Amino acid sequence: MIDKILIVNPGPVYPVRSMSQMRTHNMIRTLSKDFRVDLLAPYVDDESFNTAHESMASLGGEYIGIKSAKNRSNLLKKRTAQALEYLAYYITGTDREITTYKRNNKKIIKIIKERDYKTVISNYWEGSLYFKDLNKGILKILDPHYAVGENLDVLERIKDNSLRFIFEKRRLGKNLKLEKQVIESSDLLLPLSKRNLEEFRKINPDKPMLLIPDGADLYHYLNYPKIPDPRTILFYGAIGSNQNRRAFWRLFNKIYPKLKDSVPGLSLLVVGSNPPAEIKELDNGKDIIVTGFVEDVRPWIGRAWLCIIPLELGSGFRGRVIELMAMGIPVAGTHNALDSIDMESGVHGYVSDDDERLIHYCTDLLRDNELHNRISKSARKFVKENYSLEATFGKLNDYLKTLVTDGLC
C-alpha cells in the first residue's frame, strides 16, 4: 500500500528558480492530490530551509532538510573539498557532482529506513547512487532528468583534440557505467523525452519505463494577452550557462545579421538571467534589448514575433519552449534544442541544424502573417494537449494508483 511517497532531490528545490527545480515541484504538487508526499533535499541556509518547509506544508507534506554538502561554513573545509573534487576529476575522471552528492548518501539511507518509506522517487541518476543500498521491499523510482548517452552524442558532434574533450569523454564514459548501475537498481524509470527513452532502452530494454515530459501549469501562458511586434525576434534562456551563451552568439553572429538584411527594421530581444558583461553591453535601447532577470517573463516574451534557439550543447527537456508555444510564439531551433519536445517541424515550429535553413524558416515567419498565425495556433494546441500537468505528471499518479488497486504495492 502506498500511503506516503518520499521525493529525494540532490539539490535544493525551494525557492524554485530553475526549470529542473520546477520539474520536481510540479511532480510534488501533482502527486500530492492523491498521496502524502514528503521532500528530502539539502538546504543552503535558514531562509531556504524555511521556504522549503512552508512550500511542502502548503501541499500537505513534510520537508526533511539536510545541510547542503556544497555549502560549508568552514572556508578551509569547503576549499579542500573542492580541490579534492577537481583532483578526482583530472586523475580518475570522476564527476565532481557525484563526489559532492555521495557525501549525503548515508544520511539519505538512514532517513528512509528510520521513517519506513516504501516508495522513493529520486531525482538525477548521479544523485541516486544510494539506490543499490536500499532494501528490496522499497519501490525505487528514478527520475534521471537526462541520459548520459545524449551528452556523449553532443560531445562527438563537436569532437576535437583538446585536453578538455579528452577529459570530458572519459568523464562521460565513467558516468555511463554508473548510470547503468542506478538503472539496474531501479524499479521504474521516468524518462522525460523519447530521446531519453531510447538511450535507457539501450541500457536495459526490459526495465519498466513511464515517459513523463516536463509538464507545466500553462493557464497563465495560454491566457496571457500578448501584443507581438512583427519585427521583434527573441532569444530566451538563462544566459549564465555556457550552452546558452554559445547559442546566443551563434544567433547574434550568424543568423541575426542575415535576417536583418532580409527584413529591415528587425530588432533582437534577449530575455534571461545572468547575462555576462559582453552581452549586456550590446543593449542599445533600440534594436537590441537585454533584460537580464525579470520576475515575470510574459510581458517581455509576449512582445516577440518568433523565438530562435540554435542550441548545440546540453541535454534534457527544454521547458521554456513549452512556455513560448503556449503563448503562441513560433519557435525555430536546432535538434538539440527542440527534439525533446517531440514537435513536428513545419507544423508546430521549425527544426534544423543548418543556419541557412533556420534563416529561411524565420524569414517566412516574419513575412507571411498567415503562416505565422497557423504555426502559432498549432503550437498552442499541441502543448495544451500534451504538456499540461494532467497530461504529464498525472500519468505517474495513475500508474501508482493502479499499483495500489492491483495490490502490487
GIFEN-V721853 format. One record per backbone hydrogen bond with DSSP energy under -0.5 kcal/mol. CO is the residue of the C=O (numbers start at 1). NH is the residue of the N-H. E is the energy in kcal/mol with one decimal. If there is no record, write none. Layout:
BEGIN
CO | NH | E
CO | NH | E
END
This chain:
BEGIN
1 | 3 | -1.1
3 | 36 | -0.8
5 | 7 | -0.6
5 | 38 | -2.9
6 | 8 | -0.5
6 | 121 | -2.8
7 | 40 | -2.9
8 | 123 | -2.5
9 | 42 | -0.6
18 | 22 | -2.0
19 | 23 | -1.9
20 | 24 | -1.5
21 | 25 | -2.6
22 | 26 | -2.9
23 | 27 | -2.0
24 | 28 | -2.3
25 | 29 | -2.7
26 | 30 | -1.8
27 | 31 | -2.6
28 | 32 | -2.1
30 | 33 | -1.3
31 | 34 | -1.8
31 | 35 | -2.2
35 | 37 | -0.6
36 | 5 | -2.9
38 | 7 | -2.9
39 | 41 | -0.6
39 | 64 | -3.5
40 | 9 | -2.2
41 | 66 | -1.2
43 | 68 | -2.3
45 | 49 | -2.2
46 | 50 | -2.5
47 | 51 | -2.2
48 | 52 | -2.2
49 | 53 | -2.5
50 | 54 | -2.5
51 | 55 | -2.3
52 | 56 | -2.4
53 | 57 | -2.2
54 | 58 | -1.9
55 | 59 | -0.6
56 | 59 | -0.8
56 | 61 | -2.7
57 | 60 | -1.5
62 | 39 | -2.6
62 | 64 | -0.6
63 | 65 | -0.7
64 | 41 | -1.4
66 | 43 | -1.6
68 | 71 | -0.8
70 | 72 | -0.6
73 | 75 | -0.8
74 | 78 | -2.3
75 | 79 | -2.7
76 | 80 | -2.3
77 | 81 | -2.5
78 | 82 | -2.2
79 | 83 | -2.3
80 | 84 | -2.3
81 | 85 | -1.9
82 | 86 | -2.2
83 | 87 | -2.3
84 | 88 | -2.5
85 | 89 | -2.0
86 | 90 | -2.5
87 | 91 | -2.2
88 | 92 | -2.2
88 | 93 | -0.9
88 | 94 | -1.4
89 | 93 | -1.1
95 | 99 | -1.8
96 | 100 | -1.8
97 | 101 | -2.9
98 | 102 | -2.2
99 | 103 | -0.5
100 | 103 | -1.3
101 | 104 | -1.6
102 | 105 | -1.2
104 | 108 | -2.3
105 | 109 | -2.5
106 | 110 | -2.2
107 | 111 | -2.3
108 | 112 | -2.3
109 | 113 | -2.2
110 | 114 | -2.8
111 | 115 | -2.2
112 | 117 | -1.8
113 | 116 | -0.8
118 | 139 | -3.5
119 | 6 | -2.4
120 | 122 | -0.6
120 | 141 | -3.1
121 | 8 | -2.9
122 | 143 | -3.0
124 | 127 | -0.9
125 | 128 | -1.7
128 | 131 | -1.9
129 | 132 | -0.8
130 | 133 | -1.9
131 | 134 | -1.7
135 | 138 | -1.5
138 | 140 | -0.7
139 | 120 | -2.8
139 | 141 | -0.7
140 | 142 | -0.5
140 | 187 | -3.1
140 | 188 | -1.4
141 | 122 | -2.7
141 | 143 | -0.5
142 | 144 | -0.7
142 | 190 | -2.1
143 | 124 | -2.9
144 | 125 | -0.6
147 | 150 | -1.0
147 | 151 | -1.1
148 | 152 | -2.1
149 | 153 | -1.9
150 | 154 | -2.2
151 | 155 | -2.4
152 | 156 | -2.2
153 | 157 | -1.5
154 | 158 | -0.9
155 | 158 | -0.6
156 | 159 | -1.2
162 | 166 | -1.8
163 | 167 | -2.8
164 | 168 | -2.7
165 | 169 | -2.5
166 | 170 | -1.9
167 | 171 | -2.4
168 | 172 | -2.7
169 | 173 | -2.1
170 | 174 | -2.1
171 | 175 | -2.5
172 | 176 | -2.3
173 | 177 | -1.1
174 | 178 | -1.8
175 | 179 | -3.3
176 | 180 | -1.8
177 | 181 | -1.6
178 | 182 | -2.0
179 | 183 | -2.5
180 | 184 | -2.5
181 | 185 | -1.4
182 | 186 | -0.7
183 | 186 | -1.0
188 | 142 | -2.9
189 | 210 | -2.6
191 | 212 | -3.0
193 | 197 | -2.3
194 | 198 | -2.2
195 | 199 | -1.9
196 | 200 | -2.4
197 | 201 | -2.1
198 | 202 | -1.2
199 | 203 | -1.0
200 | 204 | -2.6
204 | 207 | -1.3
208 | 189 | -2.1
210 | 212 | -0.5
213 | 215 | -0.9
216 | 218 | -1.4
216 | 389 | -0.6
218 | 221 | -1.3
218 | 222 | -3.3
219 | 223 | -2.0
221 | 224 | -1.0
224 | 226 | -1.9
228 | 230 | -0.6
229 | 232 | -2.1
231 | 267 | -2.9
232 | 305 | -3.0
232 | 306 | -0.9
233 | 269 | -2.8
234 | 308 | -2.2
235 | 271 | -2.8
237 | 239 | -0.6
238 | 241 | -1.1
241 | 245 | -2.2
242 | 246 | -2.5
243 | 247 | -1.7
244 | 248 | -2.6
245 | 249 | -2.4
246 | 250 | -1.7
247 | 251 | -2.2
248 | 252 | -3.2
249 | 253 | -2.6
250 | 254 | -2.0
250 | 255 | -0.9
251 | 255 | -1.0
251 | 256 | -3.4
255 | 259 | -2.1
256 | 260 | -2.5
257 | 261 | -1.5
258 | 262 | -1.5
259 | 263 | -2.7
262 | 264 | -0.5
263 | 266 | -1.1
267 | 233 | -2.5
268 | 270 | -0.5
268 | 289 | -2.4
269 | 235 | -2.6
269 | 271 | -0.6
270 | 272 | -0.5
270 | 291 | -2.6
271 | 237 | -2.3
273 | 239 | -1.6
273 | 240 | -0.6
276 | 279 | -1.3
276 | 280 | -2.5
277 | 281 | -2.5
279 | 282 | -1.4
280 | 283 | -1.5
287 | 268 | -3.2
288 | 284 | -1.8
288 | 285 | -1.1
289 | 270 | -3.2
289 | 291 | -0.5
292 | 272 | -0.8
295 | 297 | -0.5
297 | 300 | -0.8
297 | 301 | -2.9
298 | 302 | -2.2
300 | 303 | -1.8
301 | 304 | -1.4
303 | 229 | -3.7
305 | 330 | -0.7
306 | 234 | -2.0
307 | 332 | -2.3
309 | 311 | -1.6
309 | 334 | -1.7
317 | 319 | -1.2
318 | 321 | -1.3
318 | 322 | -0.8
319 | 322 | -0.6
319 | 323 | -1.1
320 | 324 | -1.9
321 | 325 | -2.6
322 | 326 | -2.4
323 | 327 | -1.4
324 | 329 | -2.5
325 | 328 | -1.5
328 | 330 | -0.7
330 | 307 | -2.5
331 | 350 | -2.2
332 | 309 | -2.7
333 | 352 | -2.3
334 | 338 | -1.9
335 | 339 | -2.7
338 | 341 | -1.5
338 | 343 | -0.7
339 | 342 | -1.4
343 | 345 | -0.6
344 | 347 | -2.0
344 | 348 | -2.6
344 | 349 | -0.7
349 | 346 | -4.0
350 | 333 | -2.2
353 | 355 | -0.5
354 | 358 | -2.2
355 | 359 | -2.6
356 | 360 | -2.1
357 | 361 | -2.7
358 | 362 | -2.7
359 | 363 | -2.3
360 | 364 | -2.0
361 | 365 | -2.0
362 | 366 | -2.0
363 | 367 | -1.8
364 | 368 | -2.7
367 | 369 | -0.8
368 | 372 | -2.4
369 | 373 | -2.6
370 | 374 | -2.0
371 | 375 | -2.5
372 | 376 | -2.4
373 | 377 | -2.4
374 | 378 | -2.1
375 | 379 | -2.5
376 | 380 | -2.1
377 | 381 | -2.1
378 | 382 | -2.2
379 | 383 | -2.3
380 | 384 | -2.0
381 | 385 | -1.9
382 | 386 | -1.5
383 | 387 | -2.8
387 | 216 | -1.9
388 | 392 | -1.0
389 | 394 | -2.1
392 | 395 | -1.6
392 | 396 | -0.5
393 | 396 | -0.9
393 | 397 | -1.4
394 | 398 | -2.2
395 | 399 | -2.1
396 | 400 | -2.6
397 | 401 | -2.5
398 | 402 | -2.0
399 | 403 | -1.7
400 | 404 | -1.8
401 | 405 | -2.6
402 | 406 | -2.7
403 | 408 | -2.5
403 | 409 | -1.0
404 | 407 | -1.1
END
